[in-house]
Amino acid sequence: MVKPAIAGGSPVRNTKLYYGHQFVDQADVKAVEEVLTSDYLTCGPKVVELEKKLCALTGAKYAVAVSNGTAALHIAAMAAGVGAGDELITTPITFAASANCALYCGGRPVFADINPNTYNIDPVSVQEKITDHTKAVVAVDFTGQAAPLDELLEICRRKGIVLIEDGAHSIGTKYKGKPVGSIADMTTFSFHPVKTVTGGEGGAVLTNRGDLYEKLLLYRSHGITKDETFYVNESHGSWYHEQIDLGYNYRITDIQCALILSQIDKLSQFAERRRKIVERYNEAFLQIPQLFVQQEIPESDTTRHLYILRLRPEMLTIDRRGFFDAMAAENICCNVHYIPVYWHPYYEKLGYKKGLCPNAEKLYEEMMSLPIYYSLTDRDVDDVIMAVRKLVDYYKK
Ligand SMILES: Cc1ncc(COP(=O)(O)O)c(C=O)c1O
């Protein structure tokens, strides 16, 4: 039974439309099948092939493929030297992992506010939050648009701080003509199924710095090395290896890598479709005064991961929660990215208080994420636009 639409009449769609979905084709299935009958399910050639492909795609010198984007952020924070008493500055409008990586290392996340138009971290706020304890900045390319990397790099260089770009949303994006992955000290990717490219799960850290690369390799796999130039003691023979630091098992399987490799072959197709969807949404919503459209960042040639619909509550008789529910009644299932990280009870327990980042908190109260993914048809996009128009017409002041 389809529920009646809150705004009245029959719903815009009879079937549910979700906000994100992976696209897996026969080439992907074949790539995975080949690995399943090969000699290596993990630690094999597909891992190396993926790392080489990520370097070729981004221009980064080194890539370390890991089990997920959270693991990538954790080892990046470790490689940046974040430890007990250190601070790591990030945005509240992100998935908790961008901040949790500091906590994993015994450090403390510090939240800088966002630019109210682009929704990316604001370099002015970053500057204000820097102390003698700041070790790293994690800048998220929110929705896929590159963070203000030049401004952030300038601040970080001046202060001796490591810049980690959380590129979970932005594989395929270029900043001032350069692909993300080759710009910050380290860039992390996620290959979760809602992301543009998926491996089921998966992640990677990219860097141009050899010293960071060596650390990332160690932390990915227990802190164990088989490279004798790092041995503390004498080798016992060809089986010998040493644990010289404390790391984790953050390895990725060859099965995941094969899927990610095959997906990367479709990245330009994926990017193009996502770009078209953004254009259609922007064109429609720029004509509706009750909506605020996220500013396109001219420096960013963007592969878009999310599309944010933002309400102007002063012009509507309905709030975000009501609008979200009304969209669901139209069978358009949205999501919200993100609850400000420090609003989560765990962070409250650590002493973080509401009010820290007003721009981020205002955005949270007004936004929702609309469907955007490769296989979304023009008809689907029209349905979303029709539902938004219907609700705005019904609820406008
Ligand atoms: C901005 C951001 N950072 C980090 C992550 C963590 O990635 P993963 O889910 O692969 O661990 C995500 C994924 O949801 C994300 O959106």
The ligand as a Gaussian input file, in Angstrom:
#p B3LYP/6-31G(d) Opt

LIG

0 1
 C       33.342000      12.006000       4.599000
 C       33.566000      10.571000       4.958000
 N       34.698000      10.229000       5.596000
 C       34.956000       8.957000       5.933000
 C       34.076000       7.945000       5.652000
 C       34.381000       6.551000       6.104000
 O       34.508000       5.670000       5.048000
 P       34.156000       4.112000       5.219000
 O       32.678000       3.984000       5.348000
 O       34.700000       3.502000       3.968000
 O       34.881000       3.641000       6.434000
 C       32.896000       8.240000       4.969000
 C       31.944000       7.179000       4.616000
 O       30.807000       7.153000       4.901000
 C       32.618000       9.589000       4.633000
 O       31.498000       9.938000       3.997000

